[in-house]
Amino acid sequence: MEGIKHKMKVHFISLGCKTNQYESNAMEQSFIKKSYEIVDEKEKADIYVINTCSVTNIAERKSRQFLRRAKAINPDAIVIASGCYVQVAKEEISKIKEVDLVLGINEKNKIVEIVEDYLKNSHISKNQDINKKDKDEKIDKNKNTNINTNAIVTDVMHKDEYEEFGIITYTEVTRAVIKIQDGCDRFCTYCIIPYARGKVRSRQPENIISEIKEIAKKGIQEVVLTGIHIASYGKDFSEDDTKKYRKLYGYNDTYEKFDPKEDLKTGGFRLIELLEQINKIDEIKRIRLGSIEPKLITEEFVNRLSKLKKICHHFHLSLQSGCNETLKRMNRRYTVEEFENICKILRKAYQDVILTTDIIVGFPNETNEEFERTYNFLKRIKFYKMHIFKYSPKRGTVAEKMDNQIDGNIKEMRSQKLIELSNENQKEYNQSYIGKVVSVLFEEKDSDGYYKGHTDNYLLVKIKSEKCLENIICNVKIIKSDGLELIGEINNN
Ligand code: SF4
């Protein structure tokens, strides 16, 4: 077995969010450490890991397709399913005949061990769920016994503490995604993620800081802080831990205690304290925040944030709807008036701030009038870019059972209308940049010979250059806007 092991090739497919991407990266590293070879899709692999996503029905469908396709590419390969879809529908996944192993969320950092056990133990039948709770429970697909395929797997699979992957070796050269927490306690009525990921578990700050210091040594200049609900970072730290971290990072030991129900209030050791510490790491030039809960943004938070020079002036605030009644049905805990104020706070603090958002259209009971209110609100707020999702019911959520599900054609029309608005906004913003000089971190050269990179406020800029610009920050003068992209030239002045 040892001899075979060292020749084994592993291919990863990661669907969904940046947190999944981080975890796939971490699992890849555990294989590399044990001398497995990570290969891309062009090569036939011996092990396929599909890190699934469950955020939409489309993501689930894609996950199933990838699982099946992997076995079609190599019928002898071990096909492993992990990720959020597994968490919410493990029986359903277990019944896909192409799947060999179903990996629970707590098992991701033990993936190599589990694969090696699987290889060694011929008594483990295919499609057996290997989560420890059910380790000896064989799932007999042929008899199709008493498995409830709609079962939601909740806390049984989650630990109380953050599952640490250790320091990951990054293959990226410019930007690295760093996971700072897992889980979410918000329970928006349309969302399955709290069931899939469990309650908020924050990563210890020392581990985050050491990982970022390590990657900084490798020349990576930008970190993107990610998680399932990063605004909740630190809310789960015990009083003793909070005191310990405050002492360790030089904060005084008196701090405002907060009611756990008000989980976004600052105090203790929360996101802002973590950002203040990351900001001190010399080699890191940019700190980008992943999607954030709007209510995190208060005058107090932004006051401290705006003192941190490395924070990117781009905030992705998930709004979801511009109508208070719809927001209430979604269990989003803010009003449009509060949201508008949050945008004002950010726009006042950062002149060049870019705001982007996610919107769901066709949420149950969304009348024409409600949608018009959303449309008018979005026109007023003028996001740079909006990601538009047509609502689709997720099994096991509150919204799935709501009356007045909206017709698909109506959802499509609403979605088109908002996509057009988003594109208009983006073009208009881009036009306003012509002639301006911006600082761009270049990432890669595309097939047309352009170097592409992002400004700190996340505008995509491309330029032609003879010189290699990969992982270099340059001042670029924008010369034209090509639809949704900006084209520039090096500014030597
Ligand atoms: S905040 Fe809402 S939408 Fe986001 S992960 Fe939590 S429950 Fe889902």
Boltz pocket constraint, residues with backbone or C-beta under 6 A from the ligand:
constraints:
  - pocket:
      binder: B
      contacts: [[A, 184], [A, 185], [A, 186], [A, 187], [A, 188], [A, 191], [A, 192], [A, 193], [A, 194], [A, 228], [A, 229]]
      max_distance: 6.0
